[in-house]
């Protein structure tokens, strides 16, 4: 069982990059929505 757990099934470097990109895109979308909501008020 120890040999089965010795190799990683996930590339953590790639996963960290993907999570960072996903977080940045999510923040950008939320900011875009907030800017559109605030720009409609006069």
Order of alpha helices (4+ residues) and beta strands (2+ residues): alpha-alpha
